[in-house]
Amino acid sequence: MSYDLIVIGSGPGGYVAAIRAAQLGMNVGVVEKENLGGICLNWGCIPTKSLLKSAQALEYARHADDYGVSISGEVKADFGAMVKRSRGVAEGMSKGIQFLFNKNKIEVLNGFGRLVDKNTVEVVDETGKRTNHSAKHIILATGARSRELPNLEQDGEKIIGYREAMTLSRQPKSMVVVGSGAIGSEFAYFYQTIGTEVTLVEYMPTLVPNEDEEVAKQLERSFKKMKMKVYTNASVESVDTSGELCKVTVRTKKGEEIIEAEVVLSAVGITPNIENIGLEDLGIVVEKGKVKVNEFYQTNVDSVYAIGDIVAGPALAHVASAEGIVCVEKIAGLNPQRVDYSNIPGCTYTNPEISSVGMTEQKAKEAGYEIKVGKFPYSASGKASAAGQKDGFVKLVFDAKYGELLGAHMIGGNVTEMIAELVVAKKLEITGHELIKSIHPHPTMSEAIMEAAAAAYGEVIHL
């Protein structure tokens, strides 16, 4: 069958691109080898947040007395029920994508997609049947998978990746998590909360290495308060899986240490899915393991485009979606605004939560800016105190000369819901004084944004 557009992959980049293309009048087909929604909806963003919500509910129940609520009987985690709920949420979201595809008359081509030529995609279904489909334009949105290190090869049982971590048959008594990015930190928090003894190992000097240093230090304090063991400036040299327990050799500044655990979770990043999809046959350029594209995601082959985790840029669901929309609108002959990679929010859904956008204090200094920094602690927030979530703060970085917001870094309750305000503020080039004079509702966590801006200019009231 012939299409205006074929999208290979139905993750948050692919399905959003497909829907936008259909809205613009294109006849669209989407190739998907597993479930609609890709990794994000089925094995990433959505089901992990379901697990984390279960952990949060457990925390509330354990501390019910702090809120004047009496719970009789033992409060404990039902690991199987948590996993079941998580899978149910994921399945519901995947069905939602099917509904949207039906609504927009998008055809799903089940199977593995591969480029045959610049206008043809071969789809191989689970029975091995091969069919060719032609299209004027093709978007590659094949996503990524868990990265494997040579000394940390995943066997799916004792050394696992994020997919297995969401569907273990039973809760392990102990776990070593290698890598403290968003994936590693979230799973470390989840398993520690439900009663697994977690050891978190990070190669860099601080946890969540891409975040502001003060945010990272606060997260480490919070994790240690949970009795989690945290190693920074440390590397996993080897894992011996021959015995009942894994023996993990960790090198630290003090020397080597062997940590025993039932399971090792490798969370050391992701690898783009670009193998066997026909790139070499068409001569599509790949640089540093990612498909090279222009500002509108066109490859060196004029009818083939690529978005999401397989191109340079942050490997985030919302980035892939934005890229998909820009790509499709350009194909349709519109004049879309390019994605501004300096204004991409990032979120980590631990407790406390983390969110950020723009430059850290250190990066702003390195870029040559004279800066003003304002910081407001959650301990001074009335809403945070009322919610029992006093750990954390909001930190804003401004250009001292013009007052422009350069970066925002937050850790605490609800900050993943608050970051969008600062993304919009940064996009509109709002100054610190404009933030101060924007009345925030009381009592809310978001007041901390106004107060942090005021702190930068010596006008803070509640600190």
C-alpha positions as a Markdown table, in Angstrom:
| # | Residue | x | y | z |
|---|---|---|---|---|
| 1 | Met | 0.0 | 0.0 | 0.0 |
| 2 | Ser | 1.1 | 3.6 | -0.7 |
| 3 | Tyr | 1.2 | 6.3 | 2.0 |
| 4 | Asp | 2.1 | 10.0 | 2.2 |
| 5 | Leu | 4.0 | 9.2 | 5.3 |
| 6 | Ile | 5.3 | 6.0 | 7.1 |
| 7 | Val | 6.6 | 6.3 | 10.6 |
| 8 | Ile | 8.7 | 3.5 | 11.9 |
| 9 | Gly | 8.1 | 3.3 | 15.7 |
| 10 | Ser | 5.1 | 4.3 | 17.7 |
| 11 | Gly | 6.8 | 5.8 | 20.8 |
| 12 | Pro | 6.1 | 9.4 | 21.9 |
| 13 | Gly | 8.0 | 10.7 | 18.9 |
| 14 | Gly | 6.5 | 8.4 | 16.3 |
| 15 | Tyr | 2.8 | 8.4 | 17.4 |
| 16 | Val | 2.8 | 12.2 | 17.9 |
| 17 | Ala | 4.3 | 12.7 | 14.5 |
| 18 | Ala | 1.7 | 10.3 | 13.0 |
| 19 | Ile | -1.2 | 12.1 | 14.6 |
| 20 | Arg | 0.0 | 15.6 | 13.6 |
| 21 | Ala | 0.6 | 14.4 | 10.0 |
| 22 | Ala | -3.0 | 13.0 | 9.9 |
| 23 | Gln | -4.3 | 16.3 | 11.2 |
| 24 | Leu | -2.5 | 18.0 | 8.3 |
| 25 | Gly | -4.3 | 15.7 | 5.8 |
| 26 | Met | -1.7 | 13.0 | 5.2 |
| 27 | Asn | -2.4 | 9.3 | 4.7 |
| 28 | Val | -0.3 | 7.8 | 7.4 |
| 29 | Gly | 1.0 | 4.3 | 8.3 |
| 30 | Val | 2.9 | 3.4 | 11.5 |
| 31 | Val | 5.1 | 0.4 | 11.8 |
| 32 | Glu | 5.3 | -1.1 | 15.3 |
| 33 | Lys | 6.9 | -4.4 | 16.3 |
| 34 | Glu | 5.5 | -4.5 | 19.9 |
| 35 | Asn | 2.8 | -2.4 | 21.6 |
| 36 | Leu | 1.7 | 1.0 | 20.5 |
| 37 | Gly | 3.3 | 3.8 | 22.6 |
| 38 | Gly | 6.8 | 2.3 | 22.4 |
| 39 | Ile | 9.1 | 2.1 | 25.4 |
| 40 | Cys | 7.7 | 5.3 | 27.1 |
| 41 | Leu | 4.1 | 4.1 | 27.5 |
| 42 | Asn | 4.8 | 0.4 | 27.9 |
| 43 | Trp | 8.2 | 0.1 | 29.7 |
| 44 | Gly | 9.3 | 3.6 | 30.7 |
| 45 | Cys | 7.7 | 6.9 | 31.6 |
| 46 | Ile | 4.2 | 5.7 | 32.4 |
| 47 | Pro | 4.6 | 2.3 | 34.2 |
| 48 | Thr | 7.5 | 3.5 | 36.2 |
| 49 | Lys | 5.4 | 6.5 | 37.5 |
| 50 | Ser | 2.8 | 4.0 | 38.5 |
| 51 | Leu | 5.3 | 2.1 | 40.6 |
| 52 | Leu | 6.6 | 5.3 | 42.1 |
| 53 | Lys | 3.1 | 6.3 | 43.0 |
| 54 | Ser | 2.6 | 3.0 | 44.8 |
| 55 | Ala | 5.8 | 3.7 | 46.7 |
| 56 | Gln | 4.6 | 7.1 | 47.6 |
| 57 | Ala | 1.3 | 5.7 | 48.9 |
| 58 | Leu | 3.2 | 3.2 | 51.0 |
| 59 | Glu | 5.3 | 6.1 | 52.5 |
| 60 | Tyr | 2.1 | 8.0 | 53.3 |
| 61 | Ala | 0.6 | 5.0 | 55.0 |
| 62 | Arg | 3.7 | 4.4 | 57.1 |
| 63 | His | 3.7 | 8.0 | 58.3 |
| 64 | Ala | 0.0 | 8.3 | 58.7 |
| 65 | Asp | 0.4 | 9.1 | 62.4 |
| 66 | Asp | 2.3 | 12.3 | 61.3 |
| 67 | Tyr | -0.9 | 13.5 | 59.7 |
| 68 | Gly | -3.2 | 12.5 | 62.6 |
| 69 | Val | -4.4 | 9.3 | 60.9 |
| 70 | Ser | -4.4 | 6.0 | 62.7 |
| 71 | Ile | -4.0 | 2.9 | 60.7 |
| 72 | Ser | -4.4 | -0.4 | 62.5 |
| 73 | Gly | -2.5 | -3.5 | 61.4 |
| 74 | Glu | 0.8 | -3.9 | 59.5 |
| 75 | Val | 1.5 | -1.6 | 56.5 |
| 76 | Lys | 3.5 | -3.5 | 53.9 |
| 77 | Ala | 4.2 | -3.5 | 50.2 |
| 78 | Asp | 2.4 | -6.0 | 48.0 |
| 79 | Phe | 5.0 | -6.2 | 45.2 |
| 80 | Gly | 2.9 | -8.3 | 42.9 |
| 81 | Ala | -0.1 | -6.0 | 43.2 |
| 82 | Met | 2.1 | -3.0 | 42.5 |
| 83 | Val | 3.5 | -4.6 | 39.3 |
| 84 | Lys | 0.1 | -5.6 | 38.2 |
| 85 | Arg | -1.3 | -2.1 | 38.6 |
| 86 | Ser | 1.7 | -0.7 | 36.7 |
| 87 | Arg | 1.1 | -3.1 | 33.8 |
| 88 | Gly | -2.6 | -2.2 | 33.8 |
| 89 | Val | -1.8 | 1.5 | 33.6 |
| 90 | Ala | 0.6 | 0.8 | 30.7 |
| 91 | Glu | -1.9 | -1.3 | 28.8 |
| 92 | Gly | -4.6 | 1.4 | 29.2 |
| 93 | Met | -2.3 | 4.0 | 27.7 |
| 94 | Ser | -1.4 | 1.8 | 24.8 |
| 95 | Lys | -5.1 | 1.3 | 24.1 |
| 96 | Gly | -5.5 | 5.0 | 24.2 |
| 97 | Ile | -3.0 | 5.4 | 21.3 |
| 98 | Gln | -5.0 | 2.8 | 19.3 |
| 99 | Phe | -8.1 | 4.9 | 19.9 |
| 100 | Leu | -6.3 | 8.1 | 18.7 |
| 101 | Phe | -5.0 | 6.2 | 15.6 |
| 102 | Asn | -8.5 | 5.0 | 14.8 |
| 103 | Lys | -9.9 | 8.5 | 15.3 |
| 104 | Asn | -7.3 | 9.9 | 12.9 |
| 105 | Lys | -7.5 | 7.1 | 10.4 |
| 106 | Ile | -3.9 | 6.0 | 10.9 |
| 107 | Glu | -3.1 | 2.4 | 9.8 |
| 108 | Val | -0.9 | 0.3 | 12.0 |
| 109 | Leu | 1.6 | -2.0 | 10.3 |
| 110 | Asn | 2.5 | -4.7 | 12.8 |
| 111 | Gly | 6.1 | -6.0 | 12.5 |
| 112 | Phe | 9.7 | -4.9 | 12.2 |
| 113 | Gly | 10.3 | -2.0 | 9.8 |
| 114 | Arg | 13.3 | -1.7 | 7.5 |
| 115 | Leu | 14.2 | 0.8 | 4.8 |
| 116 | Val | 14.4 | -0.9 | 1.3 |
| 117 | Asp | 14.9 | 2.3 | -0.6 |
| 118 | Lys | 14.2 | 6.0 | -0.1 |
| 119 | Asn | 10.4 | 5.5 | -0.6 |
| 120 | Thr | 9.9 | 1.9 | 0.5 |
| 121 | Val | 9.6 | 0.2 | 3.9 |
| 122 | Glu | 9.7 | -3.6 | 4.4 |
| 123 | Val | 7.6 | -4.9 | 7.3 |
| 124 | Val | 8.3 | -8.4 | 8.7 |
| 125 | Asp | 5.6 | -9.6 | 11.0 |
| 126 | Glu | 5.9 | -12.2 | 13.8 |
| 127 | Thr | 5.3 | -15.1 | 11.4 |
| 128 | Gly | 8.1 | -14.0 | 9.1 |
| 129 | Lys | 5.8 | -12.7 | 6.4 |
| 130 | Arg | 7.3 | -9.8 | 4.5 |
| 131 | Thr | 5.4 | -6.9 | 2.9 |
| 132 | Asn | 6.6 | -3.8 | 1.2 |
| 133 | His | 4.9 | -0.4 | 1.6 |
| 134 | Ser | 5.7 | 2.8 | -0.3 |
| 135 | Ala | 5.6 | 6.3 | 1.0 |
| 136 | Lys | 6.5 | 9.8 | -0.1 |
| 137 | His | 8.2 | 10.4 | 3.2 |
| 138 | Ile | 9.5 | 8.1 | 6.0 |
| 139 | Ile | 10.3 | 9.1 | 9.6 |
| 140 | Leu | 12.5 | 6.8 | 11.7 |
| 141 | Ala | 11.4 | 6.9 | 15.3 |
| 142 | Thr | 12.9 | 3.6 | 16.5 |
| 143 | Gly | 13.9 | 4.7 | 20.0 |
| 144 | Ala | 16.5 | 3.2 | 22.3 |
| 145 | Arg | 17.1 | 0.3 | 24.6 |
| 146 | Ser | 19.1 | -0.2 | 27.9 |
| 147 | Arg | 22.8 | 0.2 | 27.3 |
| 148 | Glu | 25.0 | -2.7 | 28.3 |
| 149 | Leu | 28.6 | -2.4 | 29.5 |
| 150 | Pro | 31.1 | -5.1 | 28.8 |
| 151 | Asn | 31.6 | -5.9 | 32.5 |
| 152 | Leu | 27.9 | -5.6 | 33.2 |
| 153 | Glu | 26.2 | -7.9 | 30.6 |
| 154 | Gln | 22.5 | -8.3 | 31.3 |
| 155 | Asp | 21.2 | -11.9 | 31.7 |
| 156 | Gly | 17.7 | -10.8 | 32.6 |
| 157 | Glu | 17.8 | -12.6 | 35.9 |
| 158 | Lys | 20.7 | -11.5 | 38.1 |
| 159 | Ile | 21.9 | -8.6 | 36.1 |
| 160 | Ile | 18.9 | -6.8 | 34.7 |
| 161 | Gly | 17.8 | -3.7 | 32.8 |
| 162 | Tyr | 14.8 | -1.4 | 33.4 |
| 163 | Arg | 12.3 | -3.7 | 31.7 |
| 164 | Glu | 13.0 | -6.6 | 34.0 |
| 165 | Ala | 13.0 | -4.2 | 37.0 |
| 166 | Met | 9.4 | -3.5 | 36.3 |
| 167 | Thr | 8.2 | -7.0 | 36.1 |
| 168 | Leu | 10.3 | -9.1 | 38.5 |
| 169 | Ser | 8.3 | -12.2 | 39.7 |
| 170 | Arg | 9.2 | -11.4 | 43.3 |
| 171 | Gln | 10.7 | -8.5 | 45.3 |
| 172 | Pro | 14.4 | -8.9 | 45.9 |
| 173 | Lys | 15.8 | -8.5 | 49.4 |
| 174 | Ser | 18.8 | -6.6 | 48.1 |
| 175 | Met | 19.8 | -4.8 | 45.0 |
| 176 | Val | 22.7 | -2.9 | 43.6 |
| 177 | Val | 21.7 | -0.1 | 41.2 |
| 178 | Val | 24.5 | 1.0 | 38.8 |
| 179 | Gly | 24.0 | 4.6 | 37.6 |
| 180 | Ser | 22.1 | 7.4 | 39.2 |
| 181 | Gly | 20.5 | 9.2 | 36.3 |
| 182 | Ala | 16.8 | 9.5 | 36.2 |
| 183 | Ile | 16.2 | 5.7 | 35.6 |
| 184 | Gly | 18.7 | 4.5 | 38.3 |
| 185 | Ser | 17.6 | 7.0 | 40.9 |
| 186 | Glu | 13.9 | 6.3 | 40.4 |
| 187 | Phe | 14.3 | 2.6 | 40.7 |
| 188 | Ala | 16.6 | 3.0 | 43.7 |
| 189 | Tyr | 14.0 | 5.1 | 45.4 |
| 190 | Phe | 11.2 | 2.7 | 44.6 |
| 191 | Tyr | 12.9 | -0.5 | 45.7 |
| 192 | Gln | 14.4 | 1.1 | 48.9 |
| 193 | Thr | 10.9 | 2.4 | 49.8 |
| 194 | Ile | 9.2 | -1.0 | 49.5 |
| 195 | Gly | 11.8 | -2.7 | 51.7 |
| 196 | Thr | 14.7 | -3.8 | 49.4 |
| 197 | Glu | 18.1 | -3.0 | 50.6 |
| 198 | Val | 19.5 | -0.8 | 47.9 |
| 199 | Thr | 23.1 | 0.2 | 47.1 |
| 200 | Leu | 23.4 | 3.0 | 44.5 |
| 201 | Val | 26.7 | 3.2 | 42.7 |
| 202 | Glu | 27.5 | 6.3 | 40.6 |
| 203 | Tyr | 30.7 | 6.8 | 38.6 |
| 204 | Met | 30.6 | 10.6 | 38.7 |
| 205 | Pro | 31.3 | 12.8 | 41.8 |
| 206 | Thr | 27.6 | 13.4 | 42.5 |
| 207 | Leu | 24.2 | 11.7 | 42.0 |
| 208 | Val | 22.1 | 12.8 | 39.0 |
| 209 | Pro | 25.2 | 14.2 | 37.3 |
| 210 | Asn | 23.3 | 16.4 | 34.8 |
| 211 | Glu | 21.6 | 18.3 | 37.6 |
| 212 | Asp | 22.8 | 21.3 | 39.7 |
| 213 | Glu | 25.4 | 20.2 | 42.3 |
| 214 | Glu | 23.3 | 21.5 | 45.2 |
| 215 | Val | 20.3 | 19.5 | 44.0 |
| 216 | Ala | 22.4 | 16.4 | 43.7 |
| 217 | Lys | 23.7 | 16.8 | 47.3 |
| 218 | Gln | 20.1 | 17.2 | 48.6 |
| 219 | Leu | 19.1 | 14.0 | 46.8 |
| 220 | Glu | 22.0 | 12.2 | 48.3 |
| 221 | Arg | 21.0 | 13.4 | 51.8 |
| 222 | Ser | 17.4 | 12.3 | 51.2 |
| 223 | Phe | 18.5 | 8.9 | 50.0 |
| 224 | Lys | 20.8 | 8.4 | 53.0 |
| 225 | Lys | 17.9 | 9.4 | 55.3 |
| 226 | Met | 16.0 | 6.4 | 53.8 |
| 227 | Lys | 19.0 | 4.2 | 54.8 |
| 228 | Met | 20.1 | 3.7 | 51.2 |
| 229 | Lys | 23.8 | 3.1 | 50.7 |
| 230 | Val | 25.2 | 5.6 | 48.2 |
| 231 | Tyr | 28.6 | 5.4 | 46.5 |
| 232 | Thr | 29.8 | 8.3 | 44.3 |
| 233 | Asn | 33.1 | 8.5 | 42.5 |
| 234 | Ala | 32.8 | 4.7 | 42.2 |
| 235 | Ser | 32.8 | 2.2 | 39.5 |
| 236 | Val | 31.6 | -1.4 | 39.1 |
| 237 | Glu | 34.6 | -3.5 | 38.1 |
| 238 | Ser | 33.0 | -6.9 | 37.8 |
| 239 | Val | 30.0 | -8.9 | 38.9 |
| 240 | Asp | 30.3 | -12.6 | 39.9 |
| 241 | Thr | 26.9 | -14.3 | 39.4 |
| 242 | Ser | 28.0 | -17.8 | 40.0 |
| 243 | Gly | 26.7 | -18.1 | 43.6 |
| 244 | Glu | 23.3 | -17.5 | 45.1 |
| 245 | Leu | 24.1 | -13.8 | 45.5 |
| 246 | Cys | 25.8 | -11.5 | 43.1 |
| 247 | Lys | 29.2 | -10.4 | 44.2 |
| 248 | Val | 29.7 | -6.9 | 42.9 |
| 249 | Thr | 33.2 | -5.5 | 43.0 |
| 250 | Val | 33.1 | -1.7 | 43.4 |
| 251 | Arg | 36.2 | 0.5 | 43.1 |
| 252 | Thr | 36.1 | 3.6 | 45.3 |
| 253 | Lys | 38.7 | 6.2 | 46.3 |
| 254 | Lys | 39.3 | 4.0 | 49.3 |
| 255 | Gly | 40.0 | 0.9 | 47.3 |
| 256 | Glu | 37.9 | -2.1 | 46.2 |
| 257 | Glu | 34.9 | -3.4 | 48.0 |
| 258 | Ile | 32.7 | -6.4 | 47.4 |
| 259 | Ile | 28.9 | -5.9 | 47.8 |
| 260 | Glu | 26.6 | -8.8 | 47.8 |
| 261 | Ala | 23.0 | -8.5 | 46.4 |
| 262 | Glu | 20.3 | -10.7 | 44.9 |
| 263 | Val | 20.0 | -8.5 | 41.8 |
| 264 | Val | 22.1 | -5.9 | 40.0 |
| 265 | Leu | 20.2 | -3.3 | 38.0 |
| 266 | Ser | 22.2 | -1.7 | 35.2 |
| 267 | Ala | 21.0 | 1.9 | 34.6 |
| 268 | Val | 24.0 | 3.3 | 32.8 |
| 269 | Gly | 22.1 | 4.9 | 29.9 |
| 270 | Ile | 20.6 | 3.9 | 26.6 |
| 271 | Thr | 21.6 | 2.7 | 23.1 |
| 272 | Pro | 19.8 | 3.9 | 20.0 |
| 273 | Asn | 18.0 | 1.3 | 18.0 |
| 274 | Ile | 19.6 | 1.9 | 14.6 |
| 275 | Glu | 20.7 | -1.6 | 13.7 |
| 276 | Asn | 19.2 | -3.5 | 10.8 |
| 277 | Ile | 16.8 | -0.8 | 9.7 |
| 278 | Gly | 18.5 | -0.1 | 6.3 |
| 279 | Leu | 20.6 | 2.9 | 7.1 |
| 280 | Glu | 23.8 | 1.4 | 5.5 |
| 281 | Asp | 21.9 | 0.3 | 2.4 |
| 282 | Leu | 20.7 | 3.9 | 1.7 |
| 283 | Gly | 24.0 | 5.5 | 2.8 |
| 284 | Ile | 22.3 | 7.4 | 5.6 |
| 285 | Val | 25.0 | 9.2 | 7.7 |
| 286 | Val | 25.5 | 8.1 | 11.3 |
| 287 | Glu | 27.7 | 10.1 | 13.6 |
| 288 | Lys | 28.7 | 8.9 | 17.1 |
| 289 | Gly | 26.0 | 6.2 | 17.1 |
| 290 | Lys | 23.2 | 8.6 | 16.1 |
| 291 | Val | 21.5 | 9.5 | 12.8 |
| 292 | Lys | 22.7 | 12.8 | 11.5 |
| 293 | Val | 19.9 | 15.2 | 10.6 |
| 294 | Asn | 19.4 | 18.9 | 9.9 |
| 295 | Glu | 17.3 | 21.3 | 12.0 |
| 296 | Phe | 14.1 | 19.8 | 10.6 |
| 297 | Tyr | 15.2 | 16.2 | 11.1 |
| 298 | Gln | 15.9 | 15.4 | 7.5 |
| 299 | Thr | 18.7 | 13.0 | 6.9 |
| 300 | Asn | 21.1 | 13.2 | 3.9 |
| 301 | Val | 18.5 | 11.2 | 2.0 |
| 302 | Asp | 15.8 | 13.8 | 1.2 |
| 303 | Ser | 12.7 | 11.7 | 1.8 |
| 304 | Val | 13.9 | 10.0 | 5.1 |
| 305 | Tyr | 13.8 | 11.7 | 8.5 |
| 306 | Ala | 14.8 | 10.7 | 12.0 |
| 307 | Ile | 13.6 | 11.9 | 15.4 |
| 308 | Gly | 13.8 | 11.0 | 19.1 |
| 309 | Asp | 16.5 | 8.9 | 20.8 |
| 310 | Ile | 18.2 | 8.0 | 17.6 |
| 311 | Val | 19.3 | 11.6 | 16.9 |
| 312 | Ala | 21.5 | 14.0 | 18.8 |
| 313 | Gly | 19.9 | 15.8 | 21.8 |
| 314 | Pro | 18.3 | 14.8 | 25.1 |
| 315 | Ala | 16.7 | 11.3 | 25.1 |
| 316 | Leu | 13.4 | 12.5 | 26.5 |
| 317 | Ala | 9.9 | 11.6 | 25.5 |
| 318 | His | 8.7 | 15.3 | 25.3 |
| 319 | Val | 11.7 | 16.1 | 23.2 |
| 320 | Ala | 10.9 | 13.3 | 20.7 |
| 321 | Ser | 7.3 | 14.6 | 20.5 |
| 322 | Ala | 8.3 | 18.1 | 19.8 |
| 323 | Glu | 10.8 | 16.9 | 17.2 |
| 324 | Gly | 8.0 | 14.8 | 15.5 |
| 325 | Ile | 5.7 | 17.8 | 15.3 |
| 326 | Val | 8.4 | 20.1 | 13.8 |
| 327 | Cys | 9.4 | 17.4 | 11.3 |
| 328 | Val | 5.9 | 16.7 | 10.1 |
| 329 | Glu | 4.9 | 20.4 | 9.8 |
| 330 | Lys | 8.0 | 21.0 | 7.7 |
| 331 | Ile | 7.1 | 18.1 | 5.5 |
| 332 | Ala | 3.7 | 19.6 | 5.1 |
| 333 | Gly | 5.1 | 22.9 | 3.9 |
| 334 | Leu | 4.5 | 24.9 | 7.0 |
| 335 | Asn | 7.1 | 27.1 | 8.7 |
| 336 | Pro | 7.5 | 25.5 | 12.1 |
| 337 | Gln | 9.5 | 27.0 | 14.9 |
| 338 | Arg | 12.7 | 24.9 | 15.5 |
| 339 | Val | 13.1 | 23.1 | 18.8 |
| 340 | Asp | 15.0 | 25.2 | 21.3 |
| 341 | Tyr | 17.3 | 22.7 | 23.0 |
| 342 | Ser | 18.4 | 25.3 | 25.5 |
| 343 | Asn | 14.9 | 25.3 | 27.0 |
| 344 | Ile | 14.2 | 21.6 | 27.6 |
| 345 | Pro | 12.8 | 20.6 | 31.0 |
| 346 | Gly | 14.1 | 17.5 | 32.8 |
| 347 | Cys | 12.3 | 15.7 | 35.6 |
| 348 | Thr | 13.3 | 12.9 | 38.0 |
| 349 | Tyr | 10.4 | 11.3 | 39.9 |
| 350 | Thr | 12.1 | 10.3 | 43.1 |
| 351 | Asn | 10.9 | 11.6 | 46.5 |
| 352 | Pro | 11.9 | 14.4 | 46.7 |
| 353 | Glu | 11.2 | 15.1 | 43.0 |
| 354 | Ile | 13.7 | 16.9 | 40.8 |
| 355 | Ser | 13.1 | 19.2 | 37.9 |
| 356 | Ser | 15.3 | 21.7 | 36.0 |
| 357 | Val | 15.6 | 23.7 | 32.8 |
| 358 | Gly | 18.5 | 25.8 | 31.4 |
| 359 | Met | 21.9 | 26.4 | 32.7 |
| 360 | Thr | 23.2 | 25.3 | 36.1 |
| 361 | Glu | 25.0 | 27.9 | 38.2 |
| 362 | Gln | 28.3 | 26.4 | 37.2 |
| 363 | Lys | 27.5 | 26.3 | 33.5 |
| 364 | Ala | 26.4 | 29.9 | 33.5 |
| 365 | Lys | 29.7 | 31.0 | 35.1 |
| 366 | Glu | 31.6 | 28.9 | 32.6 |
| 367 | Ala | 29.7 | 30.6 | 29.8 |
| 368 | Gly | 30.9 | 34.0 | 31.0 |
| 369 | Tyr | 27.7 | 35.3 | 32.6 |
| 370 | Glu | 27.7 | 37.6 | 35.6 |
| 371 | Ile | 24.9 | 36.0 | 37.6 |
| 372 | Lys | 22.4 | 36.5 | 40.4 |
| 373 | Val | 21.3 | 33.4 | 42.2 |
| 374 | Gly | 18.2 | 33.1 | 44.3 |
| 375 | Lys | 17.4 | 30.1 | 46.5 |
| 376 | Phe | 14.3 | 29.5 | 48.6 |
| 377 | Pro | 14.1 | 26.4 | 50.9 |
| 378 | Tyr | 11.0 | 24.3 | 51.3 |
| 379 | Ser | 11.5 | 24.4 | 55.0 |
| 380 | Ala | 10.3 | 28.0 | 54.8 |
| 381 | Ser | 7.2 | 27.1 | 52.6 |
| 382 | Gly | 3.9 | 27.0 | 54.4 |
| 383 | Lys | 2.4 | 24.5 | 51.9 |
| 384 | Ala | 5.5 | 22.2 | 52.1 |
| 385 | Ser | 5.3 | 22.2 | 55.9 |
| 386 | Ala | 1.6 | 21.4 | 55.8 |
| 387 | Ala | 2.2 | 18.6 | 53.3 |
| 388 | Gly | 5.0 | 17.2 | 55.4 |
| 389 | Gln | 7.5 | 17.7 | 52.6 |
| 390 | Lys | 10.1 | 20.1 | 53.9 |
| 391 | Asp | 13.1 | 18.7 | 52.2 |
| 392 | Gly | 14.1 | 20.6 | 49.1 |
| 393 | Phe | 14.4 | 24.1 | 47.5 |
| 394 | Val | 13.9 | 26.2 | 44.4 |
| 395 | Lys | 17.1 | 27.7 | 42.9 |
| 396 | Leu | 17.0 | 30.3 | 40.1 |
| 397 | Val | 19.9 | 31.6 | 38.1 |
| 398 | Phe | 19.6 | 35.0 | 36.4 |
| 399 | Asp | 21.8 | 37.1 | 34.1 |
| 400 | Ala | 22.8 | 40.0 | 36.3 |
| 401 | Lys | 23.0 | 42.5 | 33.4 |
| 402 | Tyr | 19.6 | 42.0 | 31.8 |
| 403 | Gly | 17.7 | 40.0 | 34.4 |
| 404 | Glu | 17.1 | 37.1 | 32.0 |
| 405 | Leu | 16.3 | 33.7 | 33.6 |
| 406 | Leu | 19.2 | 31.4 | 32.6 |
| 407 | Gly | 18.3 | 28.3 | 34.6 |
| 408 | Ala | 15.9 | 26.8 | 37.2 |
| 409 | His | 16.7 | 23.9 | 39.5 |
| 410 | Met | 14.3 | 22.5 | 41.9 |
| 411 | Ile | 14.1 | 19.6 | 44.3 |
| 412 | Gly | 11.1 | 18.9 | 46.5 |
| 413 | Gly | 7.4 | 17.9 | 46.5 |
| 414 | Asn | 5.5 | 18.7 | 43.2 |
| 415 | Val | 8.4 | 20.3 | 41.4 |
| 416 | Thr | 7.9 | 18.2 | 38.3 |
| 417 | Glu | 4.5 | 20.0 | 38.0 |
| 418 | Met | 6.0 | 23.4 | 38.6 |
| 419 | Ile | 8.8 | 23.4 | 36.1 |
| 420 | Ala | 6.6 | 24.3 | 33.1 |
| 421 | Glu | 6.1 | 27.8 | 34.5 |
| 422 | Leu | 9.8 | 28.4 | 34.3 |
| 423 | Val | 10.0 | 26.9 | 30.8 |
| 424 | Val | 7.4 | 29.4 | 29.6 |
| 425 | Ala | 9.2 | 32.2 | 31.6 |
| 426 | Lys | 12.5 | 31.4 | 29.9 |
| 427 | Lys | 10.9 | 31.2 | 26.4 |
| 428 | Leu | 9.2 | 34.6 | 26.9 |
| 429 | Glu | 12.5 | 36.0 | 28.3 |
| 430 | Ile | 10.8 | 37.1 | 31.5 |
| 431 | Thr | 13.1 | 38.9 | 34.0 |
| 432 | Gly | 13.6 | 38.2 | 37.6 |
| 433 | His | 11.6 | 41.3 | 38.6 |
| 434 | Glu | 8.7 | 40.2 | 36.4 |
| 435 | Leu | 8.7 | 36.9 | 38.2 |
| 436 | Ile | 8.7 | 38.6 | 41.6 |
| 437 | Lys | 5.8 | 40.8 | 40.6 |
| 438 | Ser | 3.7 | 37.8 | 39.2 |
| 439 | Ile | 1.4 | 37.1 | 42.1 |
| 440 | His | 1.5 | 33.4 | 43.1 |
| 441 | Pro | -1.4 | 31.8 | 45.0 |
| 442 | His | -1.0 | 31.1 | 48.7 |
| 443 | Pro | -0.5 | 28.5 | 50.0 |
| 444 | Thr | 1.3 | 26.6 | 47.2 |
| 445 | Met | 4.6 | 25.1 | 46.5 |
| 446 | Ser | 4.9 | 27.4 | 43.5 |
| 447 | Glu | 5.3 | 30.4 | 45.8 |
| 448 | Ala | 8.8 | 29.2 | 46.3 |
| 449 | Ile | 9.5 | 30.2 | 42.6 |
| 450 | Met | 8.5 | 33.8 | 43.4 |
| 451 | Glu | 10.4 | 33.8 | 46.6 |
| 452 | Ala | 13.6 | 32.4 | 45.0 |
| 453 | Ala | 13.4 | 35.2 | 42.4 |
| 454 | Ala | 13.0 | 37.7 | 45.2 |
| 455 | Ala | 16.0 | 36.2 | 47.0 |
| 456 | Ala | 18.2 | 36.8 | 44.0 |
| 457 | Tyr | 17.4 | 40.5 | 44.2 |
| 458 | Gly | 17.5 | 40.8 | 48.0 |
| 459 | Glu | 13.7 | 41.2 | 48.3 |
| 460 | Val | 12.7 | 37.8 | 49.7 |
| 461 | Ile | 10.0 | 38.1 | 52.4 |
| 462 | His | 9.7 | 34.7 | 54.1 |
| 463 | Leu | 13.3 | 33.9 | 54.6 |
